[in-house]
Amino acid sequence: MAVKVCKFGGTSMADGNIINGVKKIIESDAERRYIVVSAPGKRFSGDIKVTDLLYSCYDELKSTGSCEKAFAPVCTRFRGIVKELGLEINIDQILELTRRRIEKERSRDFTASRGEYLSARIMAEVLGAKFIDTEEVIFFDKNGLFDGEKSYKAVSAAAAGEKLAVFPGFYGRGANGKVKTFSRGGSDITGAVVARALSATLYENWTDVSGFLACDPALVDSPKRIKMLSYKELRELSYMGANVLHADSIFPVRKANIPIQIKNTFRPQDDGTSIVPSNIYRPCGNVVTGISGKKNFTVIFIEKSLMNSEVGFMRKVLTVVEQEGIPVEHVPSGIDTMSLVVATEALDGKLEKIIEGIKRAVQPDTVRVIENIALISTVGHGMSSSVGTSARLFNAIAAAGINIKMIDQGSSELNIMVGVANDDYERCIKAIYCEFFAH
């Protein structure tokens, strides 16, 4: 029998009425056997996500030694969900034990993970399913990296023989025996790990949108839905800000060629977006698949005559940045020029020190800093085989009166990255979208 792993995001777990809808979705398909859940999200504009309430608990715990006051809204939220669902579960006892353990562990990761833990306990009760705590089956190594080999075996063993099981997302256990979380949004990764471990035929990721859109709907009215994406396209779009799915969640399923389906909890009849291996990807007619971007980058521009003939030049520059613990996003280069593109927030007051280090390391002719840069990525498998795509892109940007400050095209010809001023970000996205989707 085919097996589907379903991950339900925070909006899908926001209140009891929505959870009842989730139950109907699960029960409508016998293949939906393994469920991963997030902590309850916002119920309305201005509401606070449970995970953010829990971070406040940790802040109070650090300053006073107790989290009783900050934990009260968490209790109110989960008591309300249990009441709406009409469950017999002793939620007061579970909440009290949870608070005590938070105060005993005194860990930010552990505290933050309790939203998923409590959410999964409730969902297991709703479904009459086995609750499998990911603290016992998902592991990180001594470097804090996900330990796939150990985790896949443990998940498979824990779920063996279970007709229906629920896993909390977002966390596992570190090499020190303590709870450790993935980065924010990491329940997507948990779902992918469970799908890989249980040889799922499909990983369904249920959220509050009907799949990926060609660009940010806050910038373009009613952008087109993307019917199908390759793993590579997803990675590019997610990395550059398209946040429907965590960018790292593709790695476990990609190795096992497990497709992902993005679905809408509130419109389960919608097809959503399929994310598939490149070998079964089928273009949907558009040259460009999607457009995404981010603001607030800094470009360090380095110029030196005969740079290309100086052995180790790039290594020396990157070593300076590495020593300051700064990740470099992109490194566009020419014969006598090299640029380092860095997220501005990552520099955190280290810019001058980095510039001085570069000057000592390679004695450049010029070092110039360009701040307040936005990066925009235009992504699509069809771009490499369509003559004139770059010309259309640059002409559209020029027609909008926008100056391009940087261009970087990936060697796979899957994407073209442009850097523009932060102030031109919205207009640039609109111009590109109109050129490739509005005709």
C-alpha positions in Angstrom: 0.0 0.0 0.0 1.2 3.5 -0.8 2.1 5.7 2.2 1.8 9.4 2.5 3.5 11.5 5.2 1.6 14.7 5.9 3.0 17.8 7.7 0.5 20.4 8.9 1.8 23.9 9.6 1.0 26.3 12.4 -2.1 27.8 10.8 -3.4 24.2 10.4 -3.1 23.7 14.2 -4.3 27.2 15.2 -7.6 26.2 16.9 -9.9 23.3 17.5 -12.2 24.0 14.6 -9.3 24.0 12.1 -7.9 20.8 13.7 -11.2 19.1 13.1 -10.8 20.1 9.5 -7.3 18.5 9.5 -8.8 15.3 10.9 -11.2 15.1 8.0 -8.4 15.6 5.5 -6.4 12.8 7.1 -9.3 10.4 7.3 -10.4 11.1 3.7 -7.3 9.2 2.4 -6.2 5.9 4.0 -2.7 6.4 2.6 -2.2 9.4 5.0 -0.7 7.4 7.8 2.1 9.4 9.3 1.5 13.0 10.5 3.9 15.7 11.5 2.6 18.9 13.2 3.8 22.3 14.0 3.0 24.5 17.0 -0.3 26.5 16.8 0.1 29.6 14.7 -1.9 32.8 14.6 -5.7 32.6 14.7 -6.1 36.2 13.5 -4.2 39.3 12.7 -2.4 40.5 15.8 -2.4 37.1 17.5 0.8 35.6 18.8 2.2 32.3 17.6 2.7 29.7 20.4 6.4 29.4 19.6 6.9 33.1 20.2 5.0 32.8 23.5 7.5 30.1 24.4 10.5 32.2 23.6 9.0 34.8 26.0 8.8 32.0 28.6 12.5 31.4 28.2 13.3 35.1 28.5 11.4 35.2 31.8 13.0 32.0 33.0 16.5 33.5 32.4 15.7 36.7 34.3 13.6 35.4 37.2 14.3 31.6 37.5 10.6 30.9 36.7 8.4 31.0 33.6 5.0 30.8 35.4 3.7 34.2 34.3 4.8 33.9 30.6 3.6 30.3 30.4 0.1 31.2 31.4 -0.9 32.3 27.8 0.4 29.0 26.5 -1.8 27.2 28.9 -4.8 29.3 28.0 -4.2 28.6 24.3 -4.0 24.8 24.7 -6.8 24.5 27.2 -9.0 26.4 24.6 -8.0 24.0 21.8 -8.8 20.9 24.0 -12.1 22.4 25.0 -13.0 23.2 21.3 -12.2 19.6 20.4 -14.1 18.1 23.3 -11.2 15.9 24.3 -11.0 13.9 27.5 -7.2 14.4 27.8 -5.9 15.8 31.1 -4.4 18.9 29.6 -3.8 20.6 32.9 -1.6 17.8 34.1 0.3 17.7 30.8 0.8 21.5 30.9 2.1 21.5 34.5 4.6 18.7 33.8 5.7 20.7 30.7 6.3 23.9 32.7 8.2 22.0 35.4 10.5 20.4 32.7 11.0 23.8 31.0 12.2 25.2 34.3 14.4 22.2 35.0 16.0 22.1 31.5 16.6 25.9 31.3 17.2 25.5 27.6 16.0 27.9 24.8 15.7 25.0 22.3 13.7 22.8 24.7 11.4 25.6 25.7 10.7 26.5 22.0 10.0 22.8 21.2 7.1 22.4 23.6 4.6 24.0 21.2 5.1 21.1 18.7 5.2 18.6 21.5 1.8 19.7 23.0 0.3 20.0 19.5 1.3 16.5 18.6 0.0 15.1 21.9 -3.4 16.7 21.1 -3.4 15.6 17.4 -2.6 12.0 18.4 -5.6 12.1 20.8 -7.9 13.5 18.1 -6.9 10.7 15.6 -6.6 7.9 18.1 -3.0 7.5 16.8 0.3 6.6 18.2 2.3 9.6 19.6 6.0 9.3 18.7 8.2 11.9 20.3 10.9 13.1 17.9 13.2 13.6 20.9 13.6 9.8 20.8 14.0 9.3 17.0 15.6 12.4 15.4 19.2 13.0 16.2 22.0 15.6 15.8 25.7 14.9 15.9 28.3 16.6 18.1 28.7 19.4 15.5 24.9 20.1 15.7 24.2 18.7 12.3 21.3 16.4 11.5 22.4 12.7 11.8 20.5 11.1 9.0 21.7 7.5 9.3 20.8 7.2 13.0 17.5 9.1 12.6 16.1 7.2 9.7 16.6 3.9 11.4 15.1 5.2 14.7 12.0 6.6 12.9 11.5 3.4 10.9 11.7 1.3 14.0 9.4 3.5 16.1 6.7 3.5 13.4 6.9 -0.2 12.5 3.5 -1.8 12.7 1.7 1.5 13.5 -1.3 2.1 11.2 -1.4 5.8 12.2 1.2 7.9 14.0 1.8 11.5 14.9 5.2 13.2 15.3 6.0 16.6 16.6 8.0 18.7 14.2 11.0 21.1 14.7 13.1 19.2 17.2 15.2 16.2 18.0 18.0 15.3 20.4 21.5 16.6 20.3 24.7 14.6 21.0 24.7 15.9 24.6 21.3 14.2 25.2 19.4 17.5 25.3 16.6 18.6 23.0 17.8 20.5 19.9 15.7 22.3 17.3 16.1 22.9 13.6 16.0 26.5 12.4 12.7 28.3 12.4 10.2 26.5 10.2 12.0 23.3 10.8 8.9 21.2 11.0 9.1 21.0 7.2 12.5 19.2 7.7 11.0 16.8 10.2 8.3 15.9 7.7 10.8 15.2 5.0 12.9 13.1 7.4 9.9 11.0 8.4 9.0 10.6 4.7 12.4 9.4 3.8 12.6 7.0 6.8 9.3 5.4 6.0 9.8 5.2 2.2 6.7 7.4 1.6 5.4 7.6 -1.9 4.4 11.3 -1.3 5.3 14.0 1.2 2.3 16.3 1.6 3.0 19.7 3.2 -0.2 21.3 4.3 -0.2 25.1 4.8 -2.5 28.1 4.3 -1.7 28.7 0.6 -2.6 26.6 -2.5 1.0 26.0 -3.5 3.9 28.2 -4.7 3.1 31.4 -6.5 5.3 32.8 -9.3 6.2 35.7 -7.0 5.2 37.4 -3.8 1.5 38.2 -3.8 2.2 41.3 -1.6 4.0 42.8 -4.6 1.9 41.6 -7.6 -1.9 41.1 -7.6 -3.0 37.5 -7.9 0.3 36.0 -9.3 0.0 32.7 -11.1 0.3 29.5 -9.2 3.2 27.2 -10.1 1.8 23.8 -10.9 5.2 22.0 -10.9 8.7 22.7 -9.6 11.9 20.7 -9.7 13.8 20.3 -6.4 16.5 22.6 -7.8 14.0 25.4 -8.6 12.5 25.1 -5.2 15.9 25.4 -3.6 16.7 28.6 -5.5 13.3 30.2 -4.8 13.2 29.2 -1.1 16.7 30.4 -0.5 15.9 33.8 -2.0 12.9 34.4 0.2 9.9 32.3 -1.1 9.0 30.9 2.3 6.2 28.4 1.6 8.6 25.6 2.4 11.9 25.5 4.4 14.8 25.5 1.9 16.5 22.6 3.7 13.5 20.3 3.7 14.2 19.0 0.2 17.4 17.2 1.0 16.0 14.1 2.7 13.3 13.5 0.1 15.5 14.4 -2.9 17.9 11.5 -2.2 14.9 9.1 -2.1 13.1 10.7 -5.1 10.0 11.3 -3.0 7.8 14.0 -4.5 6.4 16.9 -2.4 2.9 18.2 -2.7 2.1 21.7 -1.3 -1.6 21.7 -0.2 -4.0 24.2 1.3 -5.6 23.1 4.6 -8.4 25.6 4.0 -8.9 24.5 0.3 -8.1 20.8 0.2 -9.7 20.5 -3.2 -7.0 22.7 -4.8 -4.3 20.9 -6.7 -1.5 22.8 -5.0 2.1 22.6 -6.3 4.1 19.4 -7.1 7.8 19.4 -6.3 9.6 16.6 -8.1 13.0 15.2 -9.1 14.5 16.8 -12.3 14.2 13.5 -14.2 10.4 13.5 -14.0 10.0 17.3 -14.1 7.8 18.5 -17.0 7.9 22.2 -18.0 4.5 23.9 -17.6 4.9 26.2 -20.6 6.6 29.2 -19.1 10.2 30.1 -19.7 10.5 31.4 -16.1 9.1 29.4 -13.2 9.2 31.9 -10.5 10.8 35.1 -9.1 11.9 35.7 -5.5 14.2 38.1 -3.7 15.5 39.6 -0.5 16.5 43.1 0.6 19.4 44.4 2.7 22.7 43.1 1.3 26.1 44.7 1.3 28.5 44.3 -1.7 32.3 44.6 -1.1 33.8 45.4 -4.5 37.5 44.6 -4.9 39.6 45.7 -7.9 43.2 44.8 -8.7 45.1 44.7 -12.0 46.1 41.2 -13.0 44.0 39.7 -10.2 43.4 36.7 -12.5 47.0 35.7 -12.6 47.6 36.0 -8.8 47.4 32.5 -7.4 45.3 32.2 -4.3 43.8 35.7 -4.5 40.2 34.6 -4.0 41.1 32.2 -1.2 43.0 34.9 0.7 40.0 37.3 0.5 37.5 34.6 1.5 39.8 33.6 4.4 39.5 37.1 5.8 35.7 36.9 5.8 35.7 33.4 7.2 37.9 34.4 10.1 35.1 36.8 11.1 32.5 34.1 10.9 30.6 35.8 8.1 28.8 33.7 5.4 29.2 34.9 1.8 26.1 34.7 -0.3 27.6 35.2 -3.8 31.0 35.9 -5.3 30.6 37.5 -8.8 34.0 38.1 -10.4 35.7 39.4 -13.5 39.4 39.4 -14.8 40.4 42.2 -12.4 37.4 42.5 -10.1 35.7 40.4 -7.4 32.7 41.2 -5.3 31.5 39.7 -2.0 27.8 39.8 -1.4 26.9 39.5 2.3 23.7 39.9 4.2 24.0 43.2 5.9 22.8 41.9 9.3 25.6 39.3 9.3 28.3 42.0 9.2 27.2 43.3 12.6 29.8 46.0 13.0 32.6 44.0 11.4 32.7 45.7 8.0 35.7 48.0 8.7 37.7 45.1 10.2 37.0 43.0 7.1 38.0 45.8 4.7 41.3 46.3 6.6 41.9 42.6 6.5 41.4 42.4 2.7 43.7 45.3 2.2 46.5 43.6 4.2 45.9 40.2 2.6 45.8 41.1 -1.1 46.8 44.8 -1.5 43.9 45.7 -3.8 43.9 48.8 -6.0 40.4 49.6 -4.8 38.0 48.4 -2.2 34.5 49.9 -2.4 31.4 49.1 -0.3 27.9 49.3 -1.8 25.1 49.1 0.8 21.3 48.7 0.7 21.3 46.2 -2.1 18.4 43.9 -2.9 18.9 40.6 -4.7 16.3 39.2 -7.1 16.5 35.7 -8.5 14.6 34.8 -11.7 14.4 31.0 -11.8 13.4 28.4 -14.4 14.6 25.3 -16.2 13.2 26.8 -19.5 15.6 29.7 -19.4 18.7 27.8 -20.6 16.9 26.6 -23.8 15.0 29.8 -24.6 17.0 32.3 -26.8 16.8 35.9 -25.6 15.7 35.3 -22.0 18.5 37.4 -20.6 17.7 40.2 -23.0 14.0 40.2 -22.1 14.9 40.3 -18.4 17.4 43.2 -18.7 15.2 45.1 -21.1 12.2 44.8 -18.7 14.3 46.2 -15.9 15.7 49.0 -18.0 12.2 49.9 -19.2 11.2 50.4 -15.6 14.0 52.9 -15.2 16.0 50.6 -12.7 19.8 50.5 -12.6 21.3 47.1 -12.2 24.2 47.1 -9.8 25.2 43.5 -10.1 24.5 40.4 -12.3 25.3 36.8 -11.3 24.2 33.8 -13.4 24.5 30.3 -12.1 26.5 27.8 -14.1 23.5 25.5 -14.3 21.7 28.4 -16.2 18.8 27.7 -13.9 18.7 31.3 -12.5 19.8 34.8 -13.2 20.5 37.0 -10.1 20.4 40.8 -10.3 21.3 43.3 -7.6 19.4 46.6 -7.4 18.9 49.3 -4.8 16.6 48.4 -2.0 14.3 51.2 -3.1 13.9 49.6 -6.5 13.1 46.1 -5.2 9.3 46.1 -5.5 9.4 47.8 -9.0 12.0 45.3 -10.2 9.9 42.3 -9.2 6.8 43.7 -10.9 8.8 44.5 -14.1 10.1 41.0 -14.3 6.8 39.4 -13.5 5.0 41.5 -16.1 7.5 40.6 -18.8 7.3 36.8 -18.3 3.8 36.2 -17.0 1.5 39.0 -18.0 1.6 38.4 -21.8 
